[in-house]
Amino acid sequence: MKNLGKIIWVIALIAIIVLIGVVGYGYYRKYTFTSQNPIVTMEVENFGTIKMELYPDKAPETVSNFIALANRGFYDGTTFHRVVKDFMIQAGSKNGDGTTGAKISDLKDGGAEEDYTIKGEFLANGVTNDLKLEEGVLAMARADYTQYSSNLTEESYNSGCAQFFIMTKENSGLDGYYTAFGKVTEGLDVVHNIENVEVKVAEGEEETEGAEVSTPVNAPKVTSIRVETYGIDYGLPETLTPFDYTSWMYSQYMTTE
């Protein structure tokens, strides 16, 4: 009986030591573990590979939106449809002319065949995001309806969806007004090679003084965009109903009659 008591005591001591070790390791993991930010791999036909790190801590809605679209193949086959030297290169329009975004069905199986937008995650829209619009930064494109009415600020700020741009040169005037959510880590030379493609005025427009000459003659094709999330599920963004610009214009016209 005496030996049995010793054995039980030894087993209990071992169990306590193991428990302490498990708890201690858990705390160690908790305070030393740093999650890996998502990494984008973009393949551009005849140009090469661009890799970018995403920052979900700065723009969680935009990052989750981009990941969902990219990993479902939305961007495959799209082009860089707008290129402005010493400014940025823009892509993400499904029809290739910059007039389209994505639909809820592009985000998830069984989603509605309806257009959507997401909240702009930048300072002017009430979101703390200190990423600067400098060379290599990835940002969400959006519309600017304030050129038609200064009352359309909210509609402009929350009009982003699928189109994005990569800065080729710093532009501090955009800081706080566009959602920056990632940055090029490899392939900045590829970005600049795309920046240097031959451009023309958009189809149907005249090359007059002041007209933007930004439509590539041969638009660089994005063959694929995929995002490595390292096992983290970033979910889906909260979608918003897009501003109906056509109906708004019609209402303004009817009001002035």
C-alpha positions in Angstrom: 0.0 0.0 0.0 2.9 2.3 0.8 4.4 1.7 -2.6 1.1 2.2 -4.3 0.8 5.6 -2.6 4.2 6.6 -3.9 3.3 5.6 -7.4 0.0 7.6 -7.3 2.0 10.6 -6.0 4.6 10.3 -8.8 1.8 10.0 -11.5 0.0 13.0 -10.1 3.3 15.0 -10.1 4.0 14.1 -13.7 0.4 15.1 -14.7 0.9 18.5 -13.0 4.2 19.0 -14.7 2.7 18.1 -18.1 -0.3 20.4 -17.4 2.0 23.3 -16.5 4.0 22.7 -19.7 0.9 22.7 -21.9 -0.5 25.9 -20.3 2.9 27.5 -20.5 3.4 26.6 -24.2 -0.1 27.9 -24.9 0.8 31.3 -23.4 4.1 31.3 -25.3 2.3 30.7 -28.6 -0.3 33.4 -27.8 2.3 36.1 -27.1 4.9 35.1 -29.7 2.8 34.0 -32.6 2.5 36.5 -35.5 0.1 35.6 -38.3 1.4 35.9 -41.9 -0.3 38.5 -44.0 -2.0 37.3 -47.2 0.3 37.2 -50.2 -1.0 37.9 -53.7 0.6 36.3 -56.8 -0.4 38.0 -60.0 0.6 36.6 -63.4 0.6 39.1 -66.3 1.0 37.6 -69.8 4.4 38.5 -71.5 5.3 40.7 -68.5 5.9 38.4 -65.5 4.9 37.9 -61.9 3.9 40.6 -59.4 3.7 39.6 -55.7 2.0 41.8 -53.1 1.4 41.7 -49.4 -2.2 42.6 -48.2 -2.9 44.4 -44.9 -6.1 43.2 -43.3 -5.4 45.2 -40.2 -5.7 48.4 -42.3 -8.6 47.6 -44.6 -10.3 44.3 -43.6 -13.4 44.7 -45.9 -11.3 45.5 -48.9 -8.9 42.7 -48.3 -11.6 40.1 -47.8 -13.3 41.3 -51.0 -10.1 41.1 -53.0 -9.3 37.6 -51.7 -12.8 36.3 -52.4 -12.8 37.6 -56.0 -9.2 36.6 -56.7 -9.4 33.0 -55.4 -12.7 32.4 -57.3 -11.0 33.4 -60.6 -12.8 36.7 -61.1 -9.7 38.5 -62.3 -8.4 35.8 -64.6 -8.4 37.1 -68.2 -8.9 40.7 -67.3 -6.6 43.5 -68.4 -4.8 46.6 -67.3 -7.3 48.9 -69.0 -5.9 52.2 -67.7 -2.3 53.2 -67.6 -1.1 56.7 -66.6 2.7 57.3 -66.7 4.2 58.4 -63.4 0.9 57.7 -61.6 -0.6 54.2 -61.6 -1.8 51.2 -63.6 -5.4 50.1 -63.2 -7.2 46.7 -63.7 -10.1 44.6 -62.5 -12.8 45.6 -65.0 -14.5 42.4 -66.4 -15.3 44.0 -69.7 -12.0 45.6 -70.0 -13.1 49.2 -70.4 -13.4 50.3 -66.8 -17.2 50.5 -66.7 -17.9 47.3 -64.8 -17.3 45.9 -61.3 -18.4 42.5 -59.9 -21.6 40.9 -58.8 -22.5 39.3 -55.5 -22.4 35.9 -57.3 -18.7 36.5 -58.0 -18.1 36.5 -54.3 -19.9 33.3 -53.3 -21.9 30.4 -54.6 -25.6 31.1 -54.8 -25.0 34.8 -54.6 -27.4 37.2 -56.3 -26.7 38.4 -59.9 -26.6 41.9 -58.6 -23.9 44.6 -58.6 -22.5 45.7 -55.2 -20.0 48.0 -53.6 -18.1 48.1 -50.4 -17.2 50.7 -47.8 -14.2 52.9 -48.6 -11.7 52.3 -45.8 -9.8 55.6 -45.6 -9.6 58.6 -43.4 -12.0 60.9 -45.2 -14.6 58.2 -44.9 -14.1 57.8 -41.1 -11.7 54.8 -41.2 -8.2 55.0 -39.7 -5.9 53.7 -42.4 -2.4 55.2 -42.5 -1.1 53.5 -45.6 0.3 56.1 -48.0 -0.3 56.1 -51.8 3.3 55.7 -52.7 5.2 53.6 -55.3 4.1 50.0 -55.3 1.0 50.4 -53.1 -2.2 48.5 -54.1 -5.4 50.5 -53.8 -9.1 50.2 -54.5 -10.5 52.3 -57.4 -13.7 54.1 -57.0 -16.0 56.6 -58.7 -16.1 60.4 -58.1 -19.6 61.6 -58.3 -18.8 64.9 -56.6 -17.9 66.3 -60.0 -21.7 66.3 -60.6 -22.8 67.4 -57.1 -20.9 68.1 -53.8 -23.7 66.3 -52.0 -22.6 62.9 -53.5 -19.5 62.5 -51.2 -20.8 59.4 -49.4 -21.8 57.8 -52.7 -18.4 58.4 -54.1 -16.5 57.2 -51.1 -18.4 53.9 -51.0 -18.4 53.1 -54.7 -15.4 50.7 -54.8 -16.0 47.1 -55.9 -13.5 45.1 -58.0 -11.2 47.5 -59.8 -7.8 48.2 -58.3 -4.7 50.1 -59.1 -1.0 49.9 -58.3 0.9 53.2 -57.8 4.0 53.7 -59.9 4.9 56.9 -58.2 4.0 58.6 -54.9 0.9 60.8 -55.0 0.3 62.2 -51.5 -2.8 64.1 -52.7 -4.7 60.8 -52.7 -3.7 59.9 -49.1 -6.8 59.5 -47.0 -9.2 59.5 -50.0 -8.6 56.0 -51.5 -8.4 52.6 -49.8 -4.8 51.5 -49.8 -4.7 47.8 -48.8 -1.5 46.2 -50.0 2.0 46.7 -51.4 4.2 45.1 -54.1 7.0 42.9 -52.5 8.3 41.4 -55.7 8.0 42.4 -59.4 8.1 46.2 -59.1 10.0 46.1 -62.4 7.0 44.4 -64.0 4.7 47.2 -62.7 7.0 49.8 -64.4 7.2 47.8 -67.6 3.4 47.8 -67.7 3.4 51.5 -67.0 5.5 52.1 -70.1 3.2 50.4 -72.6 1.9 52.5 -75.6 -1.4 54.3 -74.8 -4.1 56.2 -76.7 -7.3 58.0 -75.9 -10.3 55.9 -75.0 -12.4 54.5 -77.9 -14.9 57.1 -79.1 -13.1 60.1 -77.6 -11.1 62.7 -79.4 -7.4 63.4 -78.6 -7.9 67.0 -77.6 -5.9 69.1 -75.2 -6.5 67.9 -71.7 -7.9 64.5 -72.7 -6.5 61.6 -70.8 -4.3 59.4 -73.0 -4.4 56.2 -70.8 -5.9 53.3 -72.8 -3.3 50.7 -73.7 -3.0 50.0 -77.4 -2.4 46.4 -76.5 -3.7 46.0 -72.9 -1.6 43.8 -70.7 -3.5 40.6 -69.8 -3.8 39.3 -66.2 -3.8 35.5 -66.7 -4.4 34.9 -63.0 -4.5 36.3 -59.5 -4.4 34.1 -56.4 -4.0 34.8 -52.7 -2.2 32.6 -50.2 -4.0 33.1 -46.9 -1.9 30.7 -44.8 -5.0 28.9 -43.5 -6.8 32.1 -42.3 -10.4 32.6 -43.4 -10.9 36.3 -44.1 -14.6 35.8 -44.8 -16.7 38.0 -47.1 -17.1 41.7 -47.1 -20.2 43.6 -46.1 -21.8 44.5 -49.4 -23.6 47.8 -50.1 -26.2 48.8 -52.7 -24.5 50.7 -55.5 -25.5 54.3 -56.2 -27.8 54.5 -59.1 -26.2 57.4 -61.0 -28.6 57.2 -64.0 -31.7 57.5 -61.8 -30.1 60.3 -59.9 -29.4 62.2 -63.1 -32.9 61.6 -64.3 -34.3 63.0 -61.0 -32.2 66.1 -61.3 -33.3 66.6 -64.9 -37.0 66.2 -63.9 -36.5 68.6 -61.0 -35.2 71.4 -63.2 -38.1 71.0 -65.7 
